Amino acid sequence: MSNSILAGKRGIIFGALDSNSIAWNVAEHAHAEGAKFTLTNAPVALRMGTMKELSEKCGAEVIPADVTLTEDMEQLFTKSMEVLGGKLDFVLHSVGMSLNVRKGRDYTDTNYDFYHKTMDISAISLHRMLQTAMKLDALNEKASVVTLTYIAGQRVFPDYNDMADAKAMLESITRSFGYHYGVKNKVRINAVSQSPTKTTAGSGVKGFGDFFGYADKMSPLGNASAKDCAKFCCALFSDYTQMVTMQTLYHDGGFSAMGVSPAVL
């Protein structure tokens, strides 16, 4: 059921690939709540995914953009404001990729060219995105930016590999840029630390299936789904959370607060 909590709001949603992705679910829920937005992903991802279907469903224009290129970020924000008819009220940063994970490289046998790409795509892209938005004055006062993270940025999950380092940097950028953008224009920036979720990216992590089951047993409420995460993100986009910023918010069914569970034992 929609409550139209995003009626009249404009935004950009990064990272929708297919119906399993969190960004896809956020787009569907934001549309149902009355938002208008553009969709973006890397050109290669657009060829792999099914974003045309989502675009038609939500009436959202797709603007290809490489998050590692400042000129692409500038074009994305400029064109989004033109398409949507004004400055933006929300942005979802759902971006992450590790070639070390994809190629099966162990954390102690890291390929550093891959490592640099992991950081650039999965963490520095948030800084580049925010810096571009600030320079273009693309976000309205009290706009909301949400990025997606994982608890491996705070605790050791060996098979999460260099993505754990990227998530730690991502959360630091959330705090640091959250201060600067908050002072400048009351823009709030938060990271949502989601349960393990059966997305294309998440399922590529070694041992994901076993860990998904472990986390589900460890969490009092079980794992949060992509649809649940979408609702939470839309709540953060809304006017109901205008004083929440610079936080890593755990949306994980209670997993992050647990020590041990009898169900696991």
C-alpha positions in Angstrom: 0.0 0.0 0.0 1.4 3.4 -1.0 1.3 6.4 1.4 2.7 8.8 -1.3 5.5 9.8 1.1 7.7 10.7 -1.9 5.1 12.6 -3.9 6.7 15.5 -5.8 10.2 14.4 -5.1 12.9 13.9 -7.8 15.9 11.7 -7.8 18.5 9.4 -9.3 18.8 5.7 -8.7 22.1 4.1 -9.4 22.7 0.4 -9.9 19.5 -1.4 -10.9 20.4 -4.5 -12.9 17.5 -6.9 -12.6 14.5 -7.7 -10.4 16.8 -9.2 -7.7 18.8 -6.1 -7.2 18.1 -3.8 -4.2 18.2 -0.7 -6.5 15.5 -2.2 -8.7 13.2 -2.8 -5.7 14.0 0.8 -4.5 12.9 2.1 -7.9 9.7 0.2 -7.9 8.8 1.3 -4.3 9.8 5.0 -4.9 7.6 5.0 -8.0 4.7 3.6 -6.0 5.3 6.3 -3.4 5.0 9.1 -6.0 8.6 9.9 -6.8 10.0 10.7 -10.3 13.6 9.7 -11.1 16.2 8.7 -13.6 17.9 5.4 -13.7 21.7 4.9 -14.3 24.2 2.2 -14.5 27.5 1.5 -16.4 27.0 0.9 -20.1 28.2 -2.7 -19.8 25.7 -3.4 -17.0 22.9 -1.9 -19.1 23.8 -4.5 -21.8 23.7 -7.3 -19.2 20.6 -6.3 -17.3 16.9 -5.7 -18.1 16.6 -2.1 -17.1 14.4 -1.3 -20.1 11.6 -3.2 -18.4 12.1 -1.1 -15.2 12.3 2.1 -17.2 9.0 1.4 -18.8 7.3 0.4 -15.6 8.4 3.5 -13.7 8.4 6.0 -16.6 12.0 6.7 -15.8 14.6 7.7 -18.4 17.9 5.6 -18.4 21.1 7.6 -18.5 24.3 5.5 -18.9 27.2 6.6 -16.7 30.5 5.3 -15.6 30.9 6.2 -11.9 34.7 6.4 -12.3 34.5 9.3 -14.8 33.8 12.8 -13.5 32.5 13.9 -16.9 29.9 11.1 -16.9 28.8 12.2 -13.4 28.4 15.8 -14.6 26.4 14.7 -17.6 24.2 12.4 -15.4 23.2 15.2 -12.9 22.8 17.8 -15.6 20.6 15.7 -17.8 18.6 14.4 -14.8 17.7 17.9 -13.7 16.7 18.7 -17.3 14.5 15.6 -17.6 12.9 15.9 -14.2 12.4 19.6 -14.3 14.6 20.8 -11.4 17.0 20.0 -8.7 17.0 16.6 -7.0 15.6 15.5 -3.6 17.2 12.0 -3.3 19.9 9.8 -4.7 20.5 6.1 -4.2 24.1 5.0 -4.6 24.0 1.2 -5.1 27.3 0.6 -6.7 30.0 -2.1 -6.0 32.3 -4.4 -7.9 35.5 -6.4 -7.2 37.6 -8.1 -9.9 39.5 -9.8 -7.1 36.3 -11.5 -6.0 35.2 -12.2 -9.6 38.6 -13.7 -10.5 38.8 -15.8 -7.3 41.9 -14.0 -5.9 42.5 -14.5 -2.2 42.7 -11.4 0.0 46.3 -12.2 0.8 47.1 -12.6 -3.0 45.5 -9.4 -4.1 46.0 -8.0 -7.6 46.5 -4.3 -6.9 45.3 -3.1 -10.2 42.0 -4.9 -9.4 42.2 -3.5 -5.9 42.4 0.1 -7.1 39.4 -0.6 -9.4 37.4 -2.0 -6.4 38.0 1.2 -4.5 37.3 3.5 -7.4 34.0 1.8 -8.3 32.7 0.7 -4.9 33.8 3.6 -2.6 35.4 6.6 -4.3 32.5 6.8 -6.7 30.3 8.0 -3.8 32.7 10.9 -3.2 32.9 11.7 -6.9 29.1 11.6 -7.1 28.6 13.9 -4.1 31.4 16.3 -5.2 29.8 16.6 -8.6 26.4 17.2 -7.1 27.7 19.9 -4.8 29.6 21.7 -7.6 26.6 21.7 -9.9 24.2 22.6 -7.0 22.1 19.7 -8.1 20.5 18.8 -4.7 17.8 20.6 -3.0 18.1 21.7 0.6 17.3 18.7 2.9 17.9 16.3 0.1 18.7 12.7 1.0 21.5 10.5 -0.3 21.6 6.8 0.6 24.4 4.3 -0.1 24.4 0.6 0.4 27.0 -1.1 2.6 27.6 -4.3 4.5 28.8 -5.2 8.0 32.1 -6.6 6.6 33.1 -2.9 6.5 33.3 -3.1 10.3 33.9 -6.8 11.1 36.0 -9.6 9.4 34.2 -11.7 6.9 37.2 -13.4 5.1 35.6 -14.3 1.9 34.2 -10.7 1.4 37.7 -9.9 0.3 38.7 -6.4 -0.7 35.1 -5.3 -0.9 35.3 -5.1 3.0 38.0 -2.4 2.6 35.8 -0.6 0.1 32.8 -0.7 2.4 34.9 0.7 5.3 36.0 3.6 3.0 32.4 4.1 1.8 31.1 4.5 5.3 33.9 7.0 6.1 33.0 9.0 3.0 29.3 8.9 4.2 30.4 10.6 7.5 32.9 13.0 6.1 30.9 14.3 3.2 27.8 14.1 5.4 29.3 16.8 7.5 30.3 19.1 4.7 27.0 18.8 2.7 25.0 19.1 5.9 26.7 22.4 6.8 26.4 23.7 3.2 22.8 22.7 2.3 21.3 20.5 5.1 21.8 17.5 2.7 21.7 14.2 4.7 23.9 11.2 3.7 23.5 7.8 5.2 24.7 4.2 4.6 22.3 1.3 4.9 24.1 -1.9 6.1 21.8 -4.6 4.6 21.5 -8.3 5.4 23.1 -10.7 2.9 20.8 -10.5 -0.1 20.4 -12.8 -3.1 21.5 -10.3 -5.7 23.7 -10.9 -8.7 26.6 -9.2 -6.9 26.0 -10.7 -3.5 25.7 -14.3 -4.8 29.1 -14.0 -6.4 30.9 -14.0 -3.0 32.5 -17.3 -2.1 30.3 -19.3 0.3 27.4 -16.9 0.0 24.7 -19.6 0.2 26.0 -21.0 3.5 26.5 -17.5 5.0 23.0 -16.5 3.9 21.5 -19.3 6.0 23.8 -18.6 8.9 22.8 -14.9 9.0 19.1 -15.9 8.8 19.4 -18.1 11.8 21.5 -15.6 13.8 19.1 -12.7 13.2 16.1 -12.6 15.5 13.9 -11.3 12.7 15.7 -13.3 9.9 17.4 -11.7 6.9 15.9 -8.5 5.5 14.8 -8.9 1.9 15.5 -6.5 -1.0 11.9 -5.4 -0.8 12.3 -4.6 2.9 15.4 -2.6 2.2 13.6 -0.7 -0.5 11.0 0.5 2.0 13.7 1.5 4.4 15.6 3.5 1.8 12.4 5.3 0.7 11.7 6.2 4.4 15.2 7.8 4.4 14.4 9.7 1.2 11.2 11.0 2.8 10.6 14.0 5.0 10.2 11.8 8.0 14.0 11.4 8.5 15.2 14.9 8.0 17.5 14.9 11.0 19.2 11.5 10.3 22.6 11.9 8.7 26.2 10.6 8.7 25.0 7.2 10.0 25.6 3.6 9.1 22.1 2.2 9.7 21.9 -1.6 10.2 18.9 -3.1 8.3 19.7 -6.7 9.1 17.0 -8.2 11.3 19.2 -7.7 14.4 22.3 -9.6 13.1 24.7 -6.8 14.0 23.6 -6.8 17.6 24.0 -10.5 18.2 26.8 -12.4 19.8 25.5 -16.0 19.4 22.2 -17.6 18.8 20.9 -21.0 20.0 19.6 -21.6 16.5 23.2 -21.5 15.2 24.6 -23.6 18.0 
